[in-house]
Amino acid sequence: MLLRFLAATTCARAVVEIGTGSGATGLALLSGMAADGTLTTIDVDPEVQRAARRVFLDAGHAPGRFRLINGLASEVLPRLTDGGYDLVVAHAAEVDHLAEAARLLRPGGVVALAGGTVEEDDERWVATVLPDGMLLATRR
Ligand SMILES: C[S@@+](CC[C@H](N)C(=O)[O-])C[C@H]1O[C@@H](n2cnc3c(N)ncnc32)[C@H](O)[C@@H]1O
């Protein structure tokens, strides 16, 4: 899976996911991340996060490897640390996650957005769009 690959190729120790959902994509990220890495995954729906917690634990991931934050991405993301993340993944299209990703990522970090574009003259990113519309961009 692409997300597992991205987590591995960035040697990710800190990942932000927007849209926990069932936890399937979180599992892919955890399996590609460094063994001591932490997944921070955000969802507005507490029910899906309860289920995802169980999915992560049942797959053998220790509670310290993931942080489930309940809330709107637009309210949670501003509380996360500048430059503190290797990979930002957004499944939920809402506001401009690219702007928050630019702040959250370390140089060389990667953002994967389900939709979105990077302006050609935006010097912050090296970007490509996959056939399914996913935007991949590396922070300079
Ligand atoms: C397409 S699903 C995510 C699928 C998930 N990655 C999986 O493996 O099942 C989108 C999720 O994003 C959440 N969501 C939608 N808008 C959101 C927002 N603005 N902030 C946080 N979560 C949001 C929804 O509650 C839903 O669980």
PDBQT file of the ligand as one rigid body, heavy atoms in Angstrom, charges set to zero:
ROOT
HETATM    1  C1  LIG A 201     -12.675   8.375   4.155  1.00  0.00    +0.000 C 
HETATM    2  S1  LIG A 201     -12.817   8.221   5.898  1.00  0.00    +0.000 S 
HETATM    3  C2  LIG A 201     -11.214   7.776   6.388  1.00  0.00    +0.000 C 
HETATM    4  C3  LIG A 201     -10.904   6.366   6.061  1.00  0.00    +0.000 C 
HETATM    5  C4  LIG A 201      -9.862   5.811   6.960  1.00  0.00    +0.000 C 
HETATM    6  N1  LIG A 201      -8.589   6.344   6.642  1.00  0.00    +0.000 N 
HETATM    7  C5  LIG A 201      -9.912   4.314   6.989  1.00  0.00    +0.000 C 
HETATM    8  O1  LIG A 201      -8.883   3.660   6.918  1.00  0.00    +0.000 OA
HETATM    9  O2  LIG A 201     -11.030   3.812   7.125  1.00  0.00    +0.000 OA
HETATM   10  C6  LIG A 201     -12.909   9.887   6.404  1.00  0.00    +0.000 C 
HETATM   11  C7  LIG A 201     -12.911  10.089   7.913  1.00  0.00    +0.000 C 
HETATM   12  O3  LIG A 201     -12.627  11.449   8.120  1.00  0.00    +0.000 OA
HETATM   13  C8  LIG A 201     -13.403  11.924   9.172  1.00  0.00    +0.000 C 
HETATM   14  N2  LIG A 201     -13.529  13.360   8.962  1.00  0.00    +0.000 N 
HETATM   15  C9  LIG A 201     -14.233  14.000   7.988  1.00  0.00    +0.000 A 
HETATM   16  N3  LIG A 201     -14.075  15.325   8.074  1.00  0.00    +0.000 NA
HETATM   17  C10 LIG A 201     -13.253  15.542   9.128  1.00  0.00    +0.000 A 
HETATM   18  C11 LIG A 201     -12.701  16.709   9.717  1.00  0.00    +0.000 A 
HETATM   19  N4  LIG A 201     -12.976  17.918   9.230  1.00  0.00    +0.000 N 
HETATM   20  N5  LIG A 201     -11.878  16.580  10.785  1.00  0.00    +0.000 NA
HETATM   21  C12 LIG A 201     -11.595  15.345  11.284  1.00  0.00    +0.000 A 
HETATM   22  N6  LIG A 201     -12.093  14.204  10.765  1.00  0.00    +0.000 NA
HETATM   23  C13 LIG A 201     -12.898  14.288   9.697  1.00  0.00    +0.000 A 
HETATM   24  C14 LIG A 201     -14.714  11.168   9.100  1.00  0.00    +0.000 C 
HETATM   25  O4  LIG A 201     -15.347  11.106  10.364  1.00  0.00    +0.000 OA
HETATM   26  C15 LIG A 201     -14.249   9.808   8.585  1.00  0.00    +0.000 C 
HETATM   27  O5  LIG A 201     -14.060   8.884   9.651  1.00  0.00    +0.000 OA
ENDROOT
TORSDOF 0
